[in-house]
């Protein structure tokens, strides 16, 4: 019995190695192909803006896109590998021989299932630590090194920027002095508003340094103002409304410490269609915090659920690919066409679900998981004799 058991283990180990030799080259090819396509879809729409940029800066920008592209490409590379591997084994009756020897189709997929789990863990690691850093860096490289303006602050002009307890707004960016002009910084405490107005300001690390500034603190608890009988009464009431004011002399500077640096603000608000630079843990903290505003809570729910759903897509797509490969991949052309069809269908449903989640049209807990639920249900339905 021990000899039979030992021989069975060796056969299974050889079987696993056999499947790996078949699938790994296809998986590697698919991963490189889909990552390259993912990067090109980001580069081509912006090609007109980076034509005169240094080659090294362009290559650095493209390299920073790789982590996000890998996360998106992993499920499709798994799908391609499973369809082509099982399709060939099925066409040449090798699967039939294995089944005749008492080896189930599900058993042959043990290596793939283990790989799907490992790749899901890898995707979660990328989403938490690597992709946010790379996305942040790619935004900074693009706006500060590739586009003609050579600085991302011009993209922030005219926006209301939330910076910790402050709201920051400026009218324009002056590249000659590297300063923003027409600056307003405001913060509320209960019904008291403090506003700093300045002709210009510059960012140094986490400090915003105003020049030619005016500071006002207004108590809105004094409003609405009553009808006044005398000028003295009106003056007294207005003095209680304006709690404090500080007008600096010409050329004077005022320094305020911010919770974010200039690069943080550029990465968060510069825009340009880049992926989010927020880790999953930050979305989770916002989701659990009772102080999170409703709109931000909805975004946190959508982003967290879609991030986790995309990481687990490696397993869901694998669960669908196995019965499809065994039953439908009768030729290489059919396998490739099926892989392309399922890939497009999955990401169309996934993108639609994410959009519905972000807009609140459908609960994020449902919309974000639509693609995975459909893949799981279709795989179970097609998997008669494989899973049941």
C-alpha positions in Angstrom: 0.0 0.0 0.0 2.8 2.4 0.8 4.5 1.7 -2.5 1.2 2.3 -4.3 0.7 5.6 -2.4 4.2 6.7 -3.0 3.9 6.0 -6.7 0.6 7.9 -6.8 2.2 10.9 -5.3 5.1 10.8 -7.8 2.6 10.6 -10.7 0.7 13.5 -9.3 3.9 15.5 -9.0 4.9 14.7 -12.5 1.4 15.6 -13.6 1.6 19.0 -11.9 5.0 19.7 -13.5 3.6 18.6 -16.9 0.7 21.1 -16.7 3.1 23.8 -15.5 5.4 23.3 -18.5 2.4 23.6 -20.8 0.8 26.6 -19.1 3.7 28.8 -17.9 5.0 29.9 -21.4 1.4 30.8 -22.4 0.8 32.6 -19.2 4.1 34.6 -19.5 3.3 35.4 -23.2 -0.2 36.6 -22.3 0.9 38.6 -19.3 3.6 40.5 -21.4 1.1 41.0 -24.2 -1.7 42.3 -22.0 0.6 44.5 -19.9 2.0 46.0 -23.2 -1.5 46.7 -24.5 -2.5 48.2 -21.2 0.5 50.6 -21.2 -0.1 51.5 -24.9 -3.8 52.5 -24.1 -2.4 55.1 -21.7 0.5 56.3 -23.8 -1.2 56.7 -27.2 -3.9 59.2 -26.2 -1.1 61.4 -24.7 1.5 60.9 -27.4 0.9 64.4 -28.8 2.0 65.9 -25.5 5.1 63.9 -24.9 6.7 64.0 -28.4 9.5 66.4 -27.3 10.0 64.9 -23.8 13.4 63.2 -23.0 13.4 59.5 -23.8 14.5 58.4 -20.3 11.6 60.4 -18.8 9.2 58.6 -21.1 10.6 55.2 -20.3 10.4 56.0 -16.6 6.8 57.0 -16.9 5.9 53.9 -18.8 7.7 51.7 -16.3 5.6 53.2 -13.5 2.5 52.0 -15.3 3.6 48.4 -15.1 2.2 47.5 -11.6 -1.3 48.7 -12.4 -1.2 47.0 -15.8 0.0 43.7 -14.3 -2.9 43.7 -11.8 -5.4 44.1 -14.7 -3.6 41.6 -16.9 -3.2 38.7 -14.5 -6.8 37.4 -14.8 -6.7 37.6 -18.6 -3.3 35.8 -18.8 -4.7 33.0 -16.5 -7.7 32.7 -18.8 -5.5 32.4 -21.9 -3.2 29.9 -20.3 -6.0 27.6 -19.1 -8.0 27.8 -22.4 -5.0 27.0 -24.6 -3.5 24.3 -22.2 -6.7 22.4 -21.6 -7.8 22.9 -25.2 -4.7 21.2 -26.5 -4.9 18.4 -24.0 -8.6 17.9 -24.8 -8.1 17.9 -28.6 -5.3 15.3 -28.3 -7.4 13.1 -25.9 -4.8 13.4 -23.1 -7.6 14.6 -20.7 -9.6 11.5 -21.7 -6.7 9.3 -20.9 -6.2 10.9 -17.5 -9.8 10.5 -16.6 -9.7 6.9 -17.7 -6.8 6.5 -15.3 -8.9 7.8 -12.4 -7.6 11.4 -12.5 -10.4 13.9 -12.4 -10.3 17.2 -14.4 -10.6 19.1 -11.1 -7.6 17.3 -9.8 -5.5 18.3 -12.8 -6.4 21.9 -12.0 -4.8 21.8 -8.6 -1.7 23.7 -9.7 -3.9 26.3 -11.4 -6.1 26.7 -8.4 -3.1 27.2 -6.1 -1.6 29.6 -8.6 -4.9 31.5 -8.6 -4.8 31.9 -4.9 -1.2 33.1 -4.9 -1.9 35.6 -7.7 -4.9 36.9 -5.8 -2.6 37.5 -2.8 -0.1 39.2 -5.1 -2.8 41.4 -6.5 -3.8 42.5 -3.0 -0.2 43.3 -2.2 0.1 45.3 -5.4 -3.1 47.2 -4.6 -2.1 48.0 -1.1 1.6 49.0 -1.4 2.9 49.0 -5.0 0.2 50.4 -7.3 -0.6 53.5 -5.2 3.1 54.5 -5.0 3.6 53.8 -8.8 0.4 55.7 -9.8 1.4 58.7 -7.6 4.9 58.7 -9.2 3.5 58.4 -12.7 1.3 61.5 -12.3 4.3 63.5 -11.0 6.6 62.3 -13.8 4.0 63.0 -16.5 3.1 66.6 -15.4 6.5 67.7 -14.2 8.8 66.0 -16.9 6.8 65.2 -20.0 4.2 67.9 -20.8 5.4 71.3 -22.1 4.3 73.2 -19.0 6.8 71.2 -16.9 4.9 71.6 -13.7 1.7 70.1 -12.3 0.6 73.2 -10.2 -0.9 74.8 -13.3 -3.5 71.9 -13.3 -4.5 72.8 -9.7 -5.3 76.4 -10.5 -9.0 77.2 -10.0 -9.7 74.1 -8.0 -11.0 73.9 -4.4 -8.4 71.7 -2.8 -9.1 69.9 0.5 -5.9 70.0 2.5 -6.5 68.6 6.0 -8.8 71.1 7.8 -8.2 73.7 5.1 -9.6 74.6 1.7 -7.0 76.0 -0.7 -7.7 77.8 -3.9 -5.4 79.9 -6.2 -5.9 81.6 -9.5 -2.8 80.7 -11.5 0.8 79.4 -11.3 3.7 81.6 -12.2 6.6 79.4 -13.5 9.1 82.3 -13.4 8.8 82.8 -9.6 7.5 79.2 -9.0 4.7 80.7 -6.9 0.9 80.5 -7.1 -1.0 83.8 -7.3 -4.4 85.0 -6.1 -4.3 82.6 -3.1 -7.1 81.9 -0.6 -6.9 79.5 2.3 -9.8 79.0 4.6 -10.8 76.8 7.6 -14.0 76.5 9.7 -14.3 75.8 13.4 -18.0 75.5 14.3 -19.4 78.7 12.8 -16.1 80.6 12.9 -14.3 81.1 9.5 -10.7 82.0 9.2 -9.5 83.2 5.8 -6.0 84.0 4.6 -5.8 86.0 1.4 -2.5 86.7 -0.4 -1.2 88.0 -3.7 1.2 85.0 -4.0 2.4 82.0 -2.1 5.0 79.3 -2.6 5.1 75.7 -1.3 8.2 74.5 0.5 7.9 70.9 1.7 4.7 70.8 3.8 4.6 74.6 4.4 2.7 77.2 2.4 4.4 80.5 2.6 2.1 83.6 1.9 3.5 86.9 0.7 1.5 90.2 1.1 -1.2 88.5 3.1 -4.4 89.4 4.9 -6.0 87.3 7.6 -9.6 87.6 8.8 -11.6 85.6 11.4 -15.3 86.0 11.1 -17.9 84.8 13.6 -21.0 83.7 11.6 -22.8 83.0 14.8 -23.5 86.7 14.9 -25.7 86.4 11.8 -28.3 87.4 10.8 -27.7 91.0 11.7 -30.6 92.9 13.3 -31.9 96.3 12.2 -29.8 99.0 13.8 -31.1 102.2 15.3 -27.8 104.0 15.6 -24.5 104.0 13.8 -22.7 103.1 17.1 -24.9 100.0 17.5 -24.0 98.9 13.9 -20.3 99.5 14.5 -20.4 97.5 17.7 -22.2 94.6 16.1 -19.8 94.5 13.1 -16.8 94.5 15.4 -18.2 91.4 17.1 -18.7 89.8 13.7 -15.1 90.4 12.7 -13.3 88.6 15.6 -9.8 89.3 14.3 -7.9 90.7 11.3 -4.2 90.8 10.5 -2.9 92.7 7.4 0.8 92.2 6.9 3.1 95.0 5.8 4.3 95.0 2.1 6.6 92.0 1.5 5.7 90.3 4.7 5.4 86.5 4.8 3.2 84.1 6.7 4.0 80.4 7.0 1.3 77.7 7.4 2.0 74.0 7.9 -0.1 71.7 5.8 -0.9 68.0 6.2 0.2 67.4 2.5 3.2 68.3 0.5 3.1 69.9 -3.0 3.7 66.4 -4.6 0.8 65.0 -2.6 -1.5 67.7 -3.9 -0.3 67.3 -7.4 -0.8 63.5 -7.3 -4.3 63.8 -5.8 -5.7 66.7 -7.9 -3.6 67.1 -11.1 -6.0 64.7 -12.9 -5.3 63.6 -16.5 -7.2 60.2 -16.3 -4.7 58.4 -14.2 -5.6 55.6 -11.8 -6.1 56.2 -8.1 -3.1 56.5 -5.9 -5.0 55.6 -2.7 -4.2 52.2 -1.0 -7.0 49.8 -0.1 -6.3 50.4 3.7 -7.1 54.1 3.3 -10.4 53.4 1.7 -11.2 50.9 4.4 -10.4 53.5 7.1 -12.7 56.0 5.4 -15.4 53.3 5.2 -15.3 52.6 8.9 -14.9 56.1 10.1 -18.2 57.8 11.3 -16.7 61.2 10.4 -16.5 60.4 6.7 -19.0 62.6 4.7 -21.6 60.6 2.8 -20.1 61.3 -0.7 -16.7 60.2 0.4 -18.1 57.2 2.1 -19.8 56.1 -1.1 -16.5 56.5 -3.0 -14.7 54.6 -0.3 -17.2 51.7 -0.5 -16.9 51.6 -4.3 -13.2 51.8 -4.4 -12.6 49.2 -1.7 -15.0 46.6 -3.0 -13.8 47.0 -6.6 -10.2 46.8 -5.5 -10.8 43.5 -3.6 -13.0 42.2 -6.4 -10.3 42.8 -9.0 -7.7 41.0 -6.9 -10.0 37.9 -6.5 -10.8 38.0 -10.2 -7.8 35.7 -10.7 -9.7 32.9 -9.0 -13.1 33.7 -10.4 -11.9 33.8 -14.0 -10.0 30.5 -13.4 -13.2 28.9 -12.1 -14.9 30.0 -15.4 -12.0 29.1 -17.7 -11.7 25.5 -16.7 -15.1 24.1 -17.9 -15.0 26.4 -20.9 -11.6 25.1 -21.9 -12.7 21.4 -21.5 -15.9 21.8 -23.4 -15.5 24.7 -25.9 -11.8 25.1 -26.8 -11.8 22.6 -29.7 -9.1 24.4 -31.7 -6.4 27.0 -31.1 -8.5 29.6 -33.0 -11.5 28.8 -30.9 -9.5 29.0 -27.7 -8.1 32.4 -28.7 -11.5 33.8 -29.8 -13.1 32.5 -26.6 -10.3 34.1 -24.5 -10.8 37.4 -26.2 -14.6 37.3 -25.9 -14.5 36.4 -22.2 -11.8 39.0 -21.5 -13.8 41.8 -23.1 -17.0 40.6 -21.5 -15.5 40.5 -18.0 -14.0 44.0 -18.1 -17.1 45.5 -19.7 -19.2 44.1 -16.8 -16.5 45.1 -14.3 -16.2 48.6 -15.5 -20.0 49.0 -15.7 -20.2 47.7 -12.1 -17.5 50.1 -10.9 -19.3 53.0 -12.6 -22.6 52.1 -11.0 -20.9 51.7 -7.6 -19.2 55.2 -7.8 -22.5 56.9 -8.9 -24.5 55.1 -6.2 -27.0 53.8 -8.8 -26.4 50.3 -7.4 -25.1 49.5 -4.0 -21.3 49.1 -4.2 -21.4 45.8 -2.4 -23.4 44.4 -5.3 -22.2 46.4 -8.3 -18.5 46.0 -7.6 -18.8 42.2 -7.5 -21.1 41.8 -10.6 -18.4 40.5 -12.9 -17.1 38.0 -10.4 -20.5 36.8 -9.5 -21.4 36.3 -13.2 -18.1 34.4 -13.8 -18.7 32.2 -10.8 -22.3 31.4 -11.7 -21.4 30.8 -15.4 -18.5 28.6 -14.4 -20.7 26.6 -12.1 -23.4 26.1 -14.7 -20.9 25.0 -17.4 -18.9 22.9 -14.9 -21.2 19.9 -14.9 -18.9 16.9 -14.4 -16.0 19.2 -13.4 -17.3 20.8 -10.2 -20.3 18.5 -9.6 
